[in-house]
Amino acid sequence: MDTLIGRHDETSRLAALLDAARQGQGGALVVKGEPGIGKSALLDWTERSATGFLTMRASGAEFETELPFAALHQLSSPLFDRLPALPTPHRTALEVAFGLDAGDPDPFLVGAATLGLLAETTRERPLLCLVDDAHWLDNASVRALAFLARRVAAEPIAVVFAAREPSGLPELDALPGLSLAGLAPRAGQRRTGRAGGGRTGTVRRPRPGPGRRGGGSGLPRTLRSAHPRPGPADRANARRRRSQALGGRLRSGCRAVVGRRDRDARPQAAGRDRPATRQVVVRPPPGR
């Protein structure tokens, strides 16, 4: 099984949720935390760890918050071919909710029908439902999924939400929660992986650790020792070399400019060296 370094307690709780669902004792859990803290990574870990489960996944979207049952439709769409197996009132409720029939959907019937639809799939294997970005769910889907999550105790169904904290949704706040804290500095540097080499993924460290102030070097210690930091004499020599190189370029540029001016001035100088030609005008004396 994959290991998320620094998330032992969290993954243990999710693993217990999966184990209980395998035994026919379903449950729900809301993973909460600030943006970027690793909620989606825990959902991915749960999906990889759910061997033998049928996994269905959905995610909230800000631009769909005003569309009733949008998230529920996304989650349930792989099971639409099982709608005929539901009792007529349940089938009709879902068809109305999903726009397949006209009418006003009944929230209770939609929730009960969703539970029945998911229970149909558990005759073959346990079911895992993952809902990411749950804070962007539309209100109708939130009510239906919360209704479902509170009634899976007797079914082999595990439901896991990921939402920001606070989510602003009392329906999710009423469910069992798992609040995430930031990783310790050393855990933030490590990777996830399996024994013998498996899936890996870096986790962003929250702040610089010991020995790395601000924007310190990210090189391993062995590479830093092989390439030591320049001392004062090295930096002075480097500045001297840069000054010499810059002075050479400036002198070359000045010579080029002076040479070009000399060439431009030569025709004018040649014209000044030529003797001036005088014109003599002879006029007759007055009176003639």
Backbone as CSV, one residue per row, in Angstrom:
resi,resn,N_x,N_y,N_z,CA_x,CA_y,CA_z,C_x,C_y,C_z
1,MET,0.858,-1.200,0.000,0.000,0.000,0.000,0.885,1.238,0.000
2,ASP,0.459,2.267,-0.712,1.198,3.517,-0.758,1.294,4.138,0.633
3,THR,2.353,4.907,0.823,2.538,5.632,2.075,2.733,7.107,1.758
4,LEU,1.954,7.946,2.411,2.137,9.387,2.310,2.936,9.833,3.527
5,ILE,4.178,10.228,3.296,5.033,10.640,4.395,4.419,11.855,5.093
6,GLY,4.349,11.785,6.403,3.788,12.878,7.177,2.286,12.816,7.330
7,ARG,1.619,11.812,6.733,0.163,11.700,6.810,-0.241,10.327,7.338
8,HIS,0.513,9.806,8.290,0.223,8.468,8.794,-1.149,8.405,9.457
9,ASP,-1.448,9.368,10.339,-2.731,9.328,11.035,-3.895,9.474,10.069
10,GLU,-3.739,10.353,9.093,-4.821,10.578,8.141,-5.070,9.345,7.268
11,THR,-4.005,8.749,6.744,-4.179,7.568,5.895,-4.688,6.378,6.708
12,SER,-4.309,6.297,7.979,-4.824,5.215,8.824,-6.338,5.327,8.981
13,ARG,-6.809,6.537,9.132,-8.255,6.708,9.288,-8.989,6.388,7.993
14,LEU,-8.427,6.788,6.874,-9.058,6.451,5.596,-9.001,4.955,5.328
15,ALA,-7.886,4.310,5.690,-7.779,2.856,5.510,-8.813,2.132,6.369
16,ALA,-9.054,2.637,7.589,-10.068,2.029,8.446,-11.459,2.177,7.841
17,LEU,-11.714,3.323,7.195,-13.002,3.519,6.527,-13.196,2.502,5.408
18,LEU,-12.135,2.260,4.626,-12.222,1.272,3.549,-12.405,-0.138,4.098
19,ASP,-11.674,-0.472,5.149,-11.793,-1.812,5.728,-13.203,-2.062,6.249
20,ALA,-13.792,-1.050,6.879,-15.156,-1.207,7.389,-16.140,-1.396,6.236
21,ALA,-15.942,-0.655,5.137,-16.846,-0.803,3.992,-16.722,-2.195,3.383
22,ARG,-15.519,-2.744,3.376,-15.350,-4.117,2.865,-16.169,-5.117,3.687
23,GLN,-16.352,-4.813,4.960,-17.119,-5.688,5.851,-18.608,-5.356,5.869
24,GLY,-19.036,-4.457,4.980,-20.447,-4.119,4.904,-20.883,-3.026,5.849
25,GLN,-19.918,-2.322,6.457,-20.241,-1.240,7.379,-19.749,0.081,6.764
26,GLY,-20.627,0.695,5.998,-20.237,1.900,5.286,-20.087,3.101,6.193
27,GLY,-19.521,4.160,5.640,-19.319,5.382,6.397,-18.891,6.511,5.485
28,ALA,-18.791,7.692,6.086,-18.425,8.890,5.334,-17.399,9.678,6.131
29,LEU,-16.611,10.474,5.410,-15.582,11.294,6.035,-15.371,12.536,5.166
30,VAL,-15.249,13.680,5.824,-14.980,14.939,5.130,-13.551,15.365,5.461
31,VAL,-12.675,15.369,4.455,-11.298,15.830,4.631,-11.298,17.339,4.446
32,LYS,-10.852,18.060,5.478,-10.938,19.518,5.476,-9.548,20.134,5.580
33,GLY,-9.403,21.317,5.014,-8.137,22.029,5.124,-8.079,23.193,4.172
34,GLU,-7.038,23.994,4.323,-6.863,25.169,3.477,-6.442,24.749,2.076
35,PRO,-6.567,25.620,1.081,-6.180,25.270,-0.291,-4.706,24.863,-0.371
36,GLY,-4.438,23.795,-1.115,-3.077,23.350,-1.363,-2.439,22.553,-0.249
37,ILE,-3.183,22.183,0.773,-2.587,21.479,1.907,-2.488,19.976,1.680
38,GLY,-3.165,19.449,0.645,-3.035,18.025,0.327,-4.320,17.231,0.397
39,LYS,-5.469,17.889,0.321,-6.744,17.163,0.377,-6.907,16.235,-0.821
40,SER,-6.637,16.756,-2.017,-6.784,15.926,-3.222,-5.788,14.775,-3.226
41,ALA,-4.591,14.992,-2.673,-3.605,13.909,-2.592,-4.119,12.769,-1.723
42,LEU,-4.830,13.092,-0.654,-5.405,12.042,0.183,-6.544,11.319,-0.528
43,LEU,-7.319,12.042,-1.331,-8.347,11.356,-2.124,-7.713,10.419,-3.139
44,ASP,-6.623,10.864,-3.783,-5.928,9.990,-4.727,-5.382,8.752,-4.019
45,TRP,-4.822,8.943,-2.825,-4.306,7.811,-2.058,-5.432,6.834,-1.730
46,THR,-6.586,7.362,-1.353,-7.727,6.506,-1.026,-8.163,5.690,-2.236
47,GLU,-8.183,6.325,-3.399,-8.579,5.602,-4.614,-7.586,4.482,-4.928
48,ARG,-6.285,4.774,-4.798,-5.282,3.730,-5.066,-5.351,2.596,-4.056
49,SER,-5.765,2.915,-2.848,-5.792,1.906,-1.787,-7.079,1.085,-1.798
50,ALA,-8.071,1.500,-2.556,-9.376,0.825,-2.550,-9.381,-0.359,-3.509
51,THR,-8.526,-1.332,-3.262,-8.481,-2.517,-4.118,-9.778,-3.308,-3.958
52,GLY,-10.331,-3.730,-5.086,-11.576,-4.483,-5.074,-12.825,-3.620,-5.052
53,PHE,-12.661,-2.297,-4.986,-13.807,-1.387,-4.969,-14.140,-0.915,-6.376
54,LEU,-15.387,-0.590,-6.584,-15.796,0.228,-7.719,-15.721,1.680,-7.258
55,THR,-14.959,2.493,-7.956,-14.757,3.883,-7.544,-15.492,4.823,-8.479
56,MET,-16.250,5.724,-7.901,-16.907,6.785,-8.654,-16.436,8.113,-8.082
57,ARG,-16.191,9.071,-8.978,-15.580,10.322,-8.536,-16.294,11.510,-9.169
58,ALA,-16.403,12.570,-8.402,-16.975,13.824,-8.890,-16.248,14.964,-8.198
59,SER,-16.409,16.160,-8.742,-15.790,17.340,-8.134,-16.698,18.539,-8.344
60,GLY,-16.738,19.390,-7.340,-17.514,20.610,-7.459,-16.816,21.620,-8.346
61,ALA,-17.588,22.506,-8.926,-17.044,23.553,-9.798,-17.807,24.848,-9.518
62,GLU,-17.066,25.923,-9.398,-17.694,27.199,-9.036,-18.750,27.615,-10.048
63,PHE,-18.497,27.340,-11.339,-19.446,27.785,-12.360,-20.681,26.888,-12.439
64,GLU,-20.731,25.803,-11.633,-21.909,24.928,-11.625,-22.685,25.002,-10.312
65,THR,-22.309,25.925,-9.446,-22.974,25.982,-8.144,-24.450,26.354,-8.258
66,GLU,-24.839,26.984,-9.359,-26.248,27.376,-9.535,-27.036,26.353,-10.346
67,LEU,-26.418,25.231,-10.692,-27.105,24.196,-11.475,-27.532,23.064,-10.543
68,PRO,-28.821,22.927,-10.258,-29.274,21.889,-9.326,-28.893,20.487,-9.802
69,PHE,-28.356,19.688,-8.878,-27.994,18.284,-9.085,-26.848,18.094,-10.084
70,ALA,-26.063,19.141,-10.364,-24.966,18.992,-11.323,-23.924,17.993,-10.819
71,ALA,-23.505,18.119,-9.562,-22.490,17.202,-9.024,-23.050,15.797,-8.857
72,LEU,-24.294,15.677,-8.440,-24.901,14.351,-8.303,-24.997,13.667,-9.661
73,HIS,-25.302,14.424,-10.691,-25.342,13.880,-12.051,-23.966,13.373,-12.467
74,GLN,-22.920,14.153,-12.165,-21.566,13.736,-12.519,-21.178,12.440,-11.808
75,LEU,-21.539,12.327,-10.541,-21.177,11.138,-9.774,-21.959,9.908,-10.227
76,SER,-23.228,10.092,-10.555,-24.112,8.947,-10.821,-24.165,8.542,-12.283
77,SER,-23.667,9.362,-13.184,-23.829,9.067,-14.616,-23.293,7.698,-15.042
78,PRO,-22.221,7.151,-14.448,-21.806,5.806,-14.884,-22.821,4.711,-14.567
79,LEU,-23.822,5.029,-13.744,-24.784,4.005,-13.322,-26.158,4.201,-13.951
80,PHE,-26.258,5.054,-14.956,-27.566,5.315,-15.547,-28.186,4.066,-16.167
81,ASP,-27.345,3.133,-16.575,-27.920,1.927,-17.180,-28.619,1.048,-16.147
82,ARG,-28.456,1.369,-14.867,-29.109,0.592,-13.805,-30.413,1.242,-13.349
83,LEU,-30.782,2.361,-13.906,-32.017,3.019,-13.496,-33.253,2.125,-13.633
84,PRO,-33.381,1.324,-14.679,-34.585,0.475,-14.774,-34.758,-0.492,-13.618
85,ALA,-33.679,-0.781,-12.888,-33.794,-1.720,-11.767,-34.401,-1.076,-10.529
86,LEU,-34.532,0.236,-10.493,-35.069,0.918,-9.328,-36.596,0.882,-9.327
87,PRO,-37.214,0.994,-8.148,-38.678,1.158,-8.093,-39.104,2.392,-8.889
88,THR,-40.294,2.367,-9.401,-40.761,3.436,-10.278,-40.658,4.826,-9.646
89,PRO,-41.067,5.026,-8.386,-40.946,6.381,-7.811,-39.493,6.857,-7.753
90,HIS,-38.563,5.961,-7.422,-37.152,6.343,-7.360,-36.594,6.636,-8.749
91,ARG,-36.939,5.780,-9.680,-36.454,6.012,-11.042,-36.977,7.337,-11.582
92,THR,-38.255,7.601,-11.351,-38.838,8.854,-11.831,-38.190,10.056,-11.154
93,ALA,-37.901,9.956,-9.861,-37.276,11.075,-9.145,-35.911,11.415,-9.737
94,LEU,-35.100,10.401,-10.038,-33.784,10.667,-10.625,-33.910,11.172,-12.059
95,GLU,-34.853,10.646,-12.807,-35.020,11.116,-14.182,-35.437,12.580,-14.200
96,VAL,-36.274,12.985,-13.262,-36.675,14.383,-13.189,-35.490,15.246,-12.734
97,ALA,-34.737,14.765,-11.744,-33.605,15.541,-11.238,-32.543,15.747,-12.303
98,PHE,-32.360,14.750,-13.149,-31.313,14.816,-14.165,-31.814,15.324,-15.509
99,GLY,-33.029,15.834,-15.544,-33.556,16.421,-16.775,-33.987,15.417,-17.807
100,LEU,-34.174,14.163,-17.424,-34.645,13.150,-18.370,-36.159,13.094,-18.442
101,ASP,-36.832,13.792,-17.518,-38.288,13.831,-17.509,-38.703,15.181,-16.928
102,ALA,-39.903,15.601,-17.216,-40.394,16.885,-16.731,-40.960,16.732,-15.327
103,GLY,-40.938,17.843,-14.585,-41.504,17.823,-13.245,-40.594,18.513,-12.255
104,ASP,-41.045,18.555,-10.996,-40.271,19.138,-9.910,-39.700,18.005,-9.066
105,PRO,-38.364,17.923,-8.924,-37.777,16.818,-8.168,-38.063,16.939,-6.673
106,ASP,-38.367,15.826,-6.054,-38.581,15.773,-4.619,-37.247,15.463,-3.941
107,PRO,-36.731,16.344,-3.070,-35.409,16.123,-2.486,-35.287,14.801,-1.740
108,PHE,-36.316,14.422,-0.978,-36.234,13.166,-0.238,-36.172,11.983,-1.192
109,LEU,-37.029,11.978,-2.210,-37.026,10.870,-3.153,-35.706,10.798,-3.931
110,VAL,-35.137,11.963,-4.251,-33.862,11.961,-4.964,-32.775,11.338,-4.087
111,GLY,-32.731,11.719,-2.808,-31.738,11.133,-1.911,-31.929,9.637,-1.741
112,ALA,-33.166,9.210,-1.537,-33.438,7.785,-1.367,-33.136,7.014,-2.648
113,ALA,-33.458,7.614,-3.800,-33.190,6.943,-5.070,-31.681,6.823,-5.318
114,THR,-30.917,7.837,-4.942,-29.465,7.763,-5.111,-28.887,6.655,-4.244
115,LEU,-29.348,6.546,-3.027,-28.893,5.461,-2.158,-29.250,4.105,-2.763
116,GLY,-30.454,3.983,-3.288,-30.843,2.714,-3.905,-30.014,2.397,-5.143
117,LEU,-29.719,3.433,-5.944,-28.918,3.219,-7.155,-27.513,2.740,-6.805
118,LEU,-26.892,3.354,-5.805,-25.549,2.934,-5.419,-25.576,1.550,-4.774
119,ALA,-26.628,1.274,-4.010,-26.719,-0.044,-3.378,-26.837,-1.147,-4.414
120,GLU,-27.415,-0.842,-5.569,-27.516,-1.852,-6.637,-26.133,-2.329,-7.079
121,THR,-25.166,-1.412,-7.088,-23.826,-1.783,-7.560,-23.062,-2.597,-6.532
122,THR,-23.416,-2.495,-5.266,-22.651,-3.178,-4.218,-22.946,-4.673,-4.166
123,ARG,-23.879,-5.137,-4.957,-24.098,-6.586,-5.023,-22.899,-7.281,-5.651
124,GLU,-22.132,-6.538,-6.426,-20.964,-7.115,-7.097,-19.677,-6.869,-6.306
125,ARG,-19.502,-5.665,-5.775,-18.299,-5.308,-5.016,-18.555,-4.027,-4.250
126,PRO,-17.703,-3.729,-3.249,-17.892,-2.493,-2.485,-17.754,-1.263,-3.374
127,LEU,-18.249,-0.151,-2.868,-18.280,1.081,-3.653,-17.578,2.202,-2.884
128,LEU,-16.759,2.961,-3.616,-16.100,4.138,-3.056,-16.541,5.360,-3.849
129,CYS,-17.073,6.364,-3.151,-17.477,7.624,-3.774,-16.554,8.730,-3.276
130,LEU,-15.893,9.406,-4.195,-14.975,10.488,-3.874,-15.517,11.791,-4.460
131,VAL,-15.604,12.815,-3.628,-16.126,14.107,-4.067,-15.097,15.168,-3.692
132,ASP,-14.403,15.689,-4.681,-13.383,16.716,-4.453,-14.007,18.107,-4.598
133,ASP,-13.347,19.104,-3.990,-13.831,20.493,-4.034,-15.305,20.573,-3.656
134,ALA,-15.645,19.904,-2.564,-17.050,19.836,-2.166,-17.609,21.194,-1.764
135,HIS,-16.740,22.151,-1.448,-17.227,23.487,-1.093,-17.868,24.191,-2.289
136,TRP,-17.661,23.669,-3.522,-18.281,24.248,-4.712,-19.501,23.443,-5.180
137,LEU,-19.993,22.529,-4.379,-21.159,21.755,-4.789,-22.409,22.630,-4.820
138,ASP,-23.296,22.308,-5.747,-24.589,22.985,-5.760,-25.404,22.489,-4.572
139,ASN,-26.327,23.316,-4.117,-27.073,23.010,-2.896,-27.878,21.718,-3.003
140,ALA,-28.483,21.470,-4.157,-29.291,20.258,-4.311,-28.426,19.005,-4.194
141,SER,-27.228,19.037,-4.781,-26.329,17.878,-4.681,-25.817,17.700,-3.263
142,VAL,-25.518,18.812,-2.575,-25.054,18.716,-1.191,-26.088,18.004,-0.336
143,ARG,-27.344,18.397,-0.470,-28.394,17.772,0.340,-28.533,16.285,0.009
144,ALA,-28.504,15.948,-1.274,-28.672,14.543,-1.659,-27.487,13.697,-1.190
145,LEU,-26.254,14.220,-1.341,-25.081,13.444,-0.954,-24.957,13.342,0.563
146,ALA,-25.325,14.400,1.292,-25.321,14.308,2.748,-26.373,13.318,3.235
147,PHE,-27.539,13.307,2.589,-28.570,12.315,2.886,-28.003,10.911,2.688
148,LEU,-27.305,10.714,1.581,-26.701,9.417,1.290,-25.641,9.054,2.332
149,ALA,-24.753,10.015,2.650,-23.632,9.724,3.545,-24.094,9.329,4.941
150,ARG,-25.248,9.817,5.370,-25.738,9.484,6.706,-26.496,8.166,6.744
151,ARG,-26.631,7.512,5.598,-27.459,6.298,5.548,-26.747,5.104,4.899
152,VAL,-25.415,5.124,4.879,-24.679,4.010,4.264,-24.119,3.052,5.311
153,ALA,-24.507,3.208,6.566,-23.923,2.382,7.626,-24.158,0.896,7.393
154,ALA,-25.263,0.543,6.751,-25.572,-0.866,6.515,-25.209,-1.317,5.107
155,GLU,-24.448,-0.505,4.379,-24.074,-0.825,3.003,-22.544,-0.814,2.870
156,PRO,-22.001,-1.610,1.950,-20.537,-1.586,1.710,-20.139,-0.386,0.845
157,ILE,-20.387,0.813,1.373,-20.151,2.058,0.644,-19.330,3.002,1.518
158,ALA,-18.256,3.538,0.962,-17.455,4.562,1.628,-17.564,5.847,0.819
159,VAL,-17.847,6.940,1.506,-17.989,8.246,0.864,-16.967,9.197,1.492
160,VAL,-16.131,9.800,0.653,-15.096,10.717,1.143,-15.235,12.033,0.387
161,PHE,-15.372,13.108,1.137,-15.419,14.454,0.573,-14.095,15.149,0.878
162,ALA,-13.738,16.104,0.043,-12.622,17.015,0.315,-13.156,18.425,0.156
163,ALA,-12.972,19.248,1.193,-13.541,20.594,1.171,-12.625,21.538,1.930
164,ARG,-12.691,22.809,1.555,-11.963,23.831,2.298,-12.577,23.998,3.678
165,GLU,-11.765,24.542,4.547,-12.237,24.778,5.902,-12.155,26.270,6.228
166,PRO,-13.273,26.917,6.548,-14.629,26.373,6.632,-15.263,26.217,5.253
167,SER,-16.119,25.226,5.133,-16.741,24.956,3.840,-17.954,25.832,3.588
168,GLY,-18.572,26.347,4.657,-19.780,27.128,4.492,-21.002,26.277,4.209
169,LEU,-20.873,24.948,4.374,-21.978,24.028,4.100,-22.294,23.254,5.373
170,PRO,-23.377,23.598,6.073,-23.701,22.888,7.325,-23.962,21.409,7.116
171,GLU,-24.420,21.025,5.925,-24.669,19.598,5.671,-23.374,18.792,5.764
172,LEU,-22.252,19.356,5.267,-20.973,18.662,5.362,-20.377,18.775,6.760
173,ASP,-20.578,19.906,7.420,-20.032,20.083,8.763,-20.643,19.099,9.753
174,ALA,-21.842,18.594,9.452,-22.494,17.642,10.351,-21.940,16.229,10.211
175,LEU,-21.125,15.971,9.173,-20.556,14.646,8.953,-19.218,14.512,9.668
176,PRO,-18.753,13.283,9.912,-17.426,13.104,10.508,-16.360,13.801,9.674
177,GLY,-15.458,14.494,10.349,-14.459,15.295,9.641,-13.044,14.908,9.997
178,LEU,-12.130,15.288,9.115,-10.689,15.065,9.294,-9.983,16.343,8.859
179,SER,-9.551,17.140,9.830,-8.900,18.420,9.530,-7.400,18.207,9.334
180,LEU,-6.866,18.778,8.251,-5.456,18.625,7.928,-4.661,19.811,8.455
181,ALA,-3.480,19.498,8.989,-2.527,20.524,9.396,-1.338,20.475,8.450
182,GLY,-0.506,21.518,8.465,0.671,21.552,7.600,1.669,20.479,7.980
183,LEU,2.470,20.047,7.017,3.480,19.028,7.251,4.655,19.617,8.024
184,ALA,5.323,18.772,8.803,6.558,19.173,9.469,7.629,19.425,8.420
185,PRO,8.638,20.270,8.701,9.658,20.593,7.688,10.331,19.380,7.094
186,ARG,10.738,18.412,7.925,11.439,17.241,7.384,10.507,16.382,6.538
187,ALA,9.249,16.242,6.976,8.309,15.453,6.187,8.023,16.119,4.860
188,GLY,8.072,17.469,4.837,7.814,18.175,3.588,8.864,17.921,2.540
189,GLN,10.091,17.527,2.948,11.154,17.278,1.989,11.091,15.872,1.424
190,ARG,10.378,14.984,2.106,10.410,13.587,1.690,9.488,13.338,0.514
191,ARG,9.471,12.077,0.082,8.637,11.683,-1.045,7.708,10.569,-0.602
192,THR,6.646,10.371,-1.365,5.797,9.224,-1.139,6.315,8.092,-1.991
193,GLY,6.159,6.850,-1.510,6.653,5.728,-2.307,6.359,4.411,-1.661
194,ARG,6.600,3.345,-2.407,6.434,1.995,-1.905,7.784,1.362,-1.699
195,ALA,7.796,0.338,-0.843,9.032,-0.400,-0.660,9.384,-1.089,-1.953
196,GLY,10.653,-1.025,-2.325,11.069,-1.648,-3.566,10.898,-0.746,-4.756
197,GLY,10.542,0.511,-4.513,10.419,1.454,-5.639,9.035,1.428,-6.214
198,GLY,8.279,2.462,-5.973,6.925,2.510,-6.494,6.542,3.918,-6.834
199,ARG,5.274,4.236,-6.636,4.773,5.560,-6.970,5.424,6.591,-6.072
200,THR,5.901,7.652,-6.658,6.524,8.710,-5.870,5.917,10.037,-6.247
201,GLY,5.984,10.957,-5.316,5.498,12.312,-5.588,5.988,13.241,-4.517
202,THR,6.605,14.314,-4.905,7.141,15.239,-3.922,6.021,16.004,-3.259
203,VAL,6.257,16.371,-2.015,5.332,17.188,-1.250,6.019,18.498,-0.941
204,ARG,5.393,19.610,-1.253,6.013,20.917,-1.049,6.202,21.172,0.436
205,ARG,7.416,21.542,0.825,7.685,21.845,2.217,7.092,23.204,2.558
206,PRO,6.529,23.360,3.762,5.865,24.619,4.084,6.796,25.765,4.371
207,ARG,8.026,25.503,4.857,8.963,26.586,5.161,10.367,26.024,5.128
208,PRO,11.399,26.881,5.022,12.769,26.399,4.991,13.136,25.704,6.283
209,GLY,13.870,24.623,6.186,14.299,23.862,7.348,15.624,24.354,7.860
210,PRO,16.176,23.678,8.888,17.461,24.078,9.454,18.554,24.046,8.413
211,GLY,19.417,25.051,8.440,20.539,25.079,7.512,20.204,25.681,6.182
212,ARG,18.931,26.061,5.969,18.540,26.677,4.694,17.763,27.932,5.027
213,ARG,18.408,29.069,5.027,17.740,30.330,5.339,17.265,30.974,4.056
214,GLY,16.002,31.310,4.040,15.437,32.026,2.875,15.638,31.228,1.608
215,GLY,16.356,31.800,0.648,16.540,31.165,-0.654,17.818,30.380,-0.715
216,GLY,18.120,29.546,0.288,19.355,28.764,0.308,19.397,27.761,-0.811
217,SER,20.573,27.171,-1.003,20.757,26.218,-2.080,19.934,24.979,-1.828
218,GLY,19.317,24.439,-2.865,18.568,23.202,-2.761,19.387,21.994,-3.113
219,LEU,20.730,22.132,-3.300,21.566,21.007,-3.670,21.785,20.093,-2.473
220,PRO,21.952,18.799,-2.718,22.304,17.905,-1.624,23.629,18.323,-1.010
221,ARG,23.840,17.879,0.255,25.042,18.265,0.978,26.310,17.830,0.258
222,THR,26.284,16.620,-0.383,27.489,16.143,-1.057,27.867,17.048,-2.208
223,LEU,26.869,17.559,-2.950,27.179,18.453,-4.060,27.650,19.803,-3.549
224,ARG,27.088,20.262,-2.419,27.537,21.539,-1.882,28.979,21.460,-1.405
225,SER,29.380,20.292,-0.847,30.764,20.167,-0.400,31.713,20.049,-1.572
226,ALA,31.264,19.443,-2.691,32.123,19.331,-3.862,32.286,20.673,-4.562
227,HIS,31.341,21.562,-4.407,31.406,22.906,-5.009,31.226,23.922,-3.887
228,PRO,32.287,24.232,-3.124,32.138,25.114,-1.960,31.731,26.519,-2.372
229,ARG,31.168,27.225,-1.422,30.734,28.609,-1.652,31.960,29.504,-1.867
230,PRO,31.993,30.415,-2.843,33.141,31.289,-3.075,33.433,32.170,-1.861
231,GLY,34.749,32.358,-1.572,35.163,33.212,-0.479,35.343,34.648,-0.926
232,PRO,35.744,35.544,-0.011,35.927,36.966,-0.366,36.957,37.168,-1.464
233,ALA,38.094,36.420,-1.399,39.132,36.571,-2.431,38.605,36.131,-3.796
234,ASP,37.831,35.045,-3.814,37.275,34.580,-5.092,36.322,35.616,-5.675
235,ARG,35.502,36.229,-4.820,34.568,37.226,-5.331,35.304,38.472,-5.822
236,ALA,36.410,38.866,-5.122,37.194,40.018,-5.578,37.847,39.737,-6.926
237,ASN,38.382,38.521,-7.102,38.983,38.164,-8.389,37.938,38.159,-9.492
238,ALA,36.758,37.665,-9.182,35.698,37.643,-10.194,35.312,39.062,-10.597
239,ARG,35.215,39.977,-9.618,34.892,41.360,-9.959,35.996,41.998,-10.794
240,ARG,37.260,41.671,-10.479,38.384,42.227,-11.242,38.335,41.747,-12.689
241,ARG,38.062,40.444,-12.862,37.982,39.918,-14.232,36.841,40.566,-15.007
242,ARG,35.712,40.760,-14.336,34.594,41.404,-15.040,34.937,42.843,-15.400
243,SER,35.651,43.564,-14.506,36.032,44.944,-14.806,37.014,45.013,-15.960
244,GLN,37.977,44.064,-15.978,38.943,44.051,-17.072,38.245,43.756,-18.402
245,ALA,37.344,42.786,-18.378,36.633,42.457,-19.622,35.798,43.635,-20.093
246,LEU,35.147,44.321,-19.137,34.333,45.472,-19.521,35.207,46.603,-20.049
247,GLY,36.381,46.836,-19.405,37.279,47.874,-19.890,37.799,47.583,-21.282
248,GLY,38.108,46.301,-21.553,38.559,45.943,-22.905,37.490,46.211,-23.938
249,ARG,36.222,45.891,-23.603,35.153,46.128,-24.569,34.953,47.615,-24.793
250,LEU,35.082,48.412,-23.709,34.926,49.863,-23.871,36.031,50.463,-24.728
251,ARG,37.293,50.007,-24.509,38.397,50.535,-25.316,38.219,50.176,-26.778
252,SER,37.796,48.931,-27.045,37.569,48.526,-28.438,36.488,49.375,-29.078
253,GLY,35.441,49.650,-28.323,34.372,50.469,-28.874,34.827,51.887,-29.145
254,CYS,35.647,52.431,-28.249,36.137,53.796,-28.474,37.024,53.872,-29.702
255,ARG,37.908,52.897,-29.880,38.768,52.890,-31.070,37.935,52.811,-32.336
256,ALA,36.890,52.016,-32.301,36.047,51.896,-33.498,35.366,53.220,-33.816
257,VAL,34.902,53.911,-32.761,34.228,55.189,-32.995,35.204,56.228,-33.517
258,VAL,36.418,56.299,-32.929,37.418,57.274,-33.378,37.847,56.993,-34.800
259,GLY,38.050,55.723,-35.149,38.439,55.382,-36.520,37.378,55.777,-37.524
260,ARG,36.115,55.602,-37.135,35.038,55.964,-38.060,34.974,57.471,-38.252
261,ARG,35.221,58.213,-37.186,35.221,59.678,-37.321,36.380,60.142,-38.200
262,ASP,37.562,59.510,-38.075,38.708,59.880,-38.915,38.399,59.670,-40.385
263,ARG,37.763,58.523,-40.680,37.445,58.251,-42.089,36.449,59.262,-42.632
264,ASP,35.490,59.638,-41.797,34.494,60.606,-42.260,35.110,61.999,-42.448
265,ALA,36.181,62.317,-41.693,36.769,63.662,-41.760,37.786,63.815,-42.885
266,ARG,38.284,62.710,-43.426,39.337,62.793,-44.446,38.902,63.555,-45.708
267,PRO,37.762,63.309,-46.312,37.374,64.074,-47.518,37.306,65.567,-47.253
268,GLN,36.823,65.965,-46.056,36.754,67.384,-45.767,38.152,67.978,-45.613
269,ALA,39.050,67.236,-44.958,40.420,67.730,-44.801,41.113,67.832,-46.141
270,ALA,40.880,66.852,-47.012,41.495,66.899,-48.347,41.012,68.116,-49.107
271,GLY,39.769,68.474,-48.949,39.259,69.641,-49.642,39.874,70.923,-49.126
272,ARG,40.196,70.949,-47.791,40.811,72.155,-47.241,42.271,72.301,-47.686
273,ASP,42.969,71.187,-47.968,44.371,71.254,-48.388,44.531,71.797,-49.803
274,ARG,43.535,71.772,-50.631,43.654,72.255,-52.009,43.774,73.784,-52.021
275,PRO,44.639,74.358,-52.871,44.776,75.823,-52.938,43.514,76.450,-53.510
276,ALA,43.139,77.550,-52.910,41.932,78.236,-53.362,42.174,78.895,-54.717
277,THR,41.227,78.842,-55.629,41.324,79.437,-56.977,40.762,80.852,-56.940
278,ARG,41.635,81.851,-57.326,41.177,83.248,-57.312,40.751,83.665,-58.723
279,GLN,39.743,84.462,-58.767,39.226,84.959,-60.055,39.552,86.466,-60.166
280,VAL,40.269,86.854,-61.264,40.684,88.260,-61.473,39.759,88.901,-62.495
281,VAL,39.157,90.007,-62.107,38.249,90.734,-63.026,38.915,92.051,-63.427
282,VAL,39.081,92.294,-64.734,39.702,93.510,-65.255,38.587,94.438,-65.741
283,ARG,38.586,95.647,-65.195,37.543,96.582,-65.554,38.186,97.780,-66.272
284,PRO,37.537,98.413,-67.207,38.085,99.570,-67.895,38.118,100.760,-66.962
285,PRO,39.070,101.730,-67.158,39.134,102.919,-66.308,37.900,103.774,-66.517
286,PRO,37.559,104.559,-65.547,36.363,105.405,-65.675,36.521,106.463,-66.783
287,GLY,35.518,106.760,-67.398,35.495,107.762,-68.448,35.706,107.244,-69.814
288,ARG,35.990,106.106,-69.941,36.174,105.527,-71.273,34.947,104.805,-71.708
